[in-house]
Every structure is written in structure tokens, then in C-alpha cells.
Amino acid sequence: MARRTRIRHVVRGVAAAVLCAGVLAGCSLGGQDGPSAPSGAKEDRKAAEVPAPRAKPVVEPAALRGGGVRVNVADGQRVGVGMPVSVTFDRPVPKAERAAVERRLRVRTSTPTTGSWSWVKDRNLHEGQRVDYRPRTYWKPGTKVTVRVGSGIDRTFTVARSLVATVDVRSHTMTVVKDGVTRRVPITAGAPGMDTWNGTMVVSDKQRRVFMDSRTVGYADAYAGYYSYAVHLTTSGTYLHENPKANTFAGNTNVTHGCIGLATDGTARRFYEEVIPGDVIRVTGSKETVAPGNGYGDWNVSWADWRAGSALNA
């Protein structure tokens, strides 16, 4: 009998151990009145039943809701080293809301880049309808840039290569530096009183043929017709394009109404075919500097002033 009793006790002990393993460590194997689990384990179970606090949902600023936002670069586009990221809105963003908008704008680059957003007064828009991002210096060729605007717009573009063309209106010459290779091209620029904008402009787009009407830029009926190989530089109407007058005057006299003219002997076509949006056109020796919001005139602003134009630095 003693042997059978001992066996029953052992079996009961094993069963209790198996049961405890299925509940919590610390289960007592003592008498029937011993606790099945320590009091701390009960508190742990209660704590586990309390749901974790949920993160507060991100509230989009009003300016980023409703589809009234546009970004100037297309997904997958290849651009030049001067292209800023420009975001425009259907309605002006009040000053009190601009910092919140900027916090929902993200720019990521494949190479280390120092840059900043800045609010720009666009020539054709109201104050507060445009904010641009540019690096401190031109983009590094080969850089992949990813832009996120709020939760609704994503763009990725690549900086294809470097092309910077410097137009000297006094020598009537354009010096083109493409990936370190330099060539010089004779040009004709704005005649006195119709001077080409001074400063740095960025190619926004180009068209094989463009109808140009002098009445739209305040020059009465001086001209109206199609011009070929047109590279667009400002929203006020500055182009770099083929101009028959350049066959005679390029390299020696400025005779245009403010545009930069290239000869019809293939010179204009060659430049047109190699240029892409984001390429840089610098004009020196002229008079008034192009405004930041007249096209992409962002590079005419010093870095300190550019950063000061961010609502996050106000």
C-alpha cells in the first residue's frame, strides 16, 4: 500500500507540473490551498488586456488636401543640375499654416545634399501659392531625388548630367559647358531698351515650334509668327531660339526683343536637341536680374536669403 500511495503522489505531481507549465512560471506544487500563480502574474494578465495607446493620426494641412497641389517634375524624369522642386497650390497658403505644410514635404537624395524649401512669389500666382526646394549648389549629376508631398504625391527624378551655358551679351557669345566639355556659340541678345534678363535662368521646357506675338509682351505689333527650336527660360516670355537675324548679327550685335537668338545653320537645332529641362542658362553683362518667381529664377537668391524664406526658419 505504501508503494501504491507513493506512485499516486508522483503521478499527481507530474500532472500538476504539466498544468503549471501551461499557465505561468511560479505555480506552486504544494497543497491544495496553495496559490495557482503569484499575485504579480495576475497583474501582468490584467495589464496585457489593456490596449496599447494608438498613435495620433497625422492631420494633413488644408493646403495639401483636395487635389489642388502640383509638382513641377514628372515621375522618372531626367533633369539638369539647376532644376528646383516647385510645389504650387490652387489657393494661397496663409503664413500661419506654411510651417505645417513644409513639415509634410520630404526630399531624399541618393548623394549627400544640403538644401532648403523657400516660399517664392510666382509671377503668375498670389503670395503663398508656391514653395520651391533647391540645393545650396547645383545638384550633383547622377543624383536620384525622391519627393513626397503630404500623403498623396510621390515623385522620383534623376539629375542626368551637367550643362551650364553662360551668355555674355557684351561679347555676343554663349559658352556651353557640358560635362566638362566647353564650346562657344555666337548669339544675338536683346537690343538696348529691350535687354535680355540678367542672372541665372533654368530651362523649364522646350518646343520644336512656338508662336510668338509681340503684343503679349508689350511690344505692339513688332512681330508675330512661329519660331523654331525654342528653349523656354521665363514665364515672362524669354526664350533661347532660332532667329534668322542671328545669321547676320550673332557674334557682333544685339538686335532681339529680349530673347537669345541662334543662327539657322544648325546652331539652334544642335543646342535644342541637347538641352533638357533643368539645364542652366546664365546671362551676364545685361541689366535687370530676373526675379526668382519669373520661371525658375531661384538661383539668383543668396543661400542665406533662400533659407530665410522657409517658414521653418522664420
C-alpha positions, -999 to 999 in steps of 0.1 A, spaced: 0 0 0 28 25 8 43 18 -26 10 24 -44 4 56 -25 38 69 -34 32 62 -71 -1 80 -70 16 110 -54 42 111 -81 16 109 -109 -3 137 -93 29 158 -90 37 152 -127 2 162 -138 4 193 -117 37 202 -132 24 198 -167 -6 220 -158 16 247 -143 38 248 -174 6 256 -194 -2 286 -171 26 306 -156 60 300 -141 60 301 -103 29 279 -99 30 261 -65 32 223 -64 23 224 -27 -10 216 -10 -44 222 -25 -47 255 -7 -15 269 -23 -19 297 -50 -21 286 -87 0 316 -96 17 345 -78 -3 378 -74 22 395 -98 12 372 -126 -24 382 -122 -15 419 -125 5 411 -157 -25 394 -172 -46 425 -164 -20 448 -179 -19 427 -211 -56 431 -215 -54 469 -216 -50 480 -253 -18 500 -261 -24 537 -268 -29 543 -306 -7 569 -324 -25 600 -333 -33 601 -370 -13 627 -390 -37 656 -400 -28 670 -434 -28 708 -436 -57 721 -456 -35 732 -485 -24 696 -491 -60 682 -492 -84 682 -521 -61 676 -551 -52 713 -556 -14 706 -554 10 703 -583 47 694 -586 68 705 -615 88 673 -620 73 642 -635 80 607 -620 110 592 -637 121 625 -654 157 632 -662 167 668 -655 196 692 -655 216 703 -624 197 735 -619 161 721 -616 144 731 -584 114 712 -570 85 735 -572 52 729 -555 22 751 -563 -13 753 -547 -47 763 -560 -51 788 -532 -27 809 -512 -14 792 -480 -17 816 -451 15 824 -433 3 807 -401 0 774 -420 31 774 -441 54 757 -415 29 729 -411 29 725 -449 67 724 -450 68 697 -424 48 675 -448 72 680 -476 101 655 -479 131 654 -502 155 624 -502 187 621 -523 210 593 -532 240 615 -526 245 638 -496 228 671 -504 222 703 -484 190 720 -495 160 740 -482 125 749 -491 116 786 -496 84 804 -504 86 821 -538 63 848 -552 54 834 -586 50 859 -614 15 845 -623 3 835 -588 -5 851 -555 18 852 -525 18 818 -507 9 797 -537 44 784 -545 72 769 -524 104 756 -540 133 734 -529 168 738 -542 202 726 -530 228 751 -518 247 745 -550 237 728 -582 227 691 -580 254 665 -584 249 646 -617 237 611 -612 217 620 -580 184 603 -576 159 626 -559 126 614 -542 100 640 -533 69 633 -512 42 660 -508 19 651 -480 4 617 -483 -8 620 -519 21 628 -542 54 610 -548 79 618 -575 113 604 -582 136 620 -608 173 618 -617 199 645 -623 211 634 -658 242 654 -663 256 690 -661 250 716 -688 256 753 -679 255 779 -707 268 814 -700 256 841 -723 277 873 -724 256 900 -740 286 923 -744 307 898 -764 276 883 -781 288 848 -772 274 818 -754 298 795 -736 284 760 -732 300 737 -707 285 701 -709 300 676 -685 333 695 -686 335 699 -724 334 736 -735 323 752 -768 315 787 -778 285 798 -798 278 832 -814 245 847 -803 224 879 -805 206 892 -774 182 919 -765 188 953 -782 192 984 -760 160 991 -742 148 956 -748 176 939 -728 177 902 -721 172 894 -684 205 893 -664 212 865 -640 206 827 -638 176 811 -655 167 774 -657 152 757 -687 115 748 -679 106 732 -712 113 733 -750 92 731 -781 100 725 -817 80 755 -829 64 783 -808 41 811 -820 54 844 -806 33 875 -806 50 908 -795 16 922 -783 17 897 -754 49 912 -740 42 949 -746 60 954 -779 29 964 -800 29 946 -834 67 943 -838 65 906 -846 40 877 -848 50 843 -861 64 809 -855 100 804 -842 118 771 -842 139 752 -817 125 772 -788 140 767 -753 118 782 -726 135 803 -699 110 826 -682 72 829 -677 75 865 -690 84 851 -724 122 848 -726 133 820 -750 166 809 -765 156 800 -801 164 800 -837 163 835 -852 171 844 -889 185 877 -877 212 858 -859 226 847 -893 238 883 -897 241 897 -862 252 868 -840 286 874 -826 286 912 -832 253 930 -824 223 926 -801 191 931 -821 163 909 -805 133 919 -783 149 902 -753 153 866 -764 186 850 -772 189 842 -809 209 815 -826 216 810 -863 196 789 -887 227 770 -899 221 741 -875 234 760 -844 200 765 -829 189 729 -837 221 714 -821 215 733 -788 178 725 -788 185 687 -792 210 685 -764 193 707 -738 168 693 -712 146 709 -685 168 719 -656 198 730 -676 212 763 -666 214 795 -687 234 823 -671 233 858 -686 260 883 -678 266 919 -688 230 928 -690 209 950 -667 179 939 -645 182 905 -628 154 880 -634 131 876 -604 130 843 -585 94 837 -595 98 845 -632 103 809 -642 129 792 -621 150 822 -610 157 806 -576 195 807 -581 195 845 -581 188 844 -543 218 840 -519 218 809 -498 212 829 -466 182 847 -480 169 814 -495 169 797 -462 153 827 -446 124 822 -470 115 789 -453 86 792 -427 106 768 -405 133 794 -402 110 823 -395 
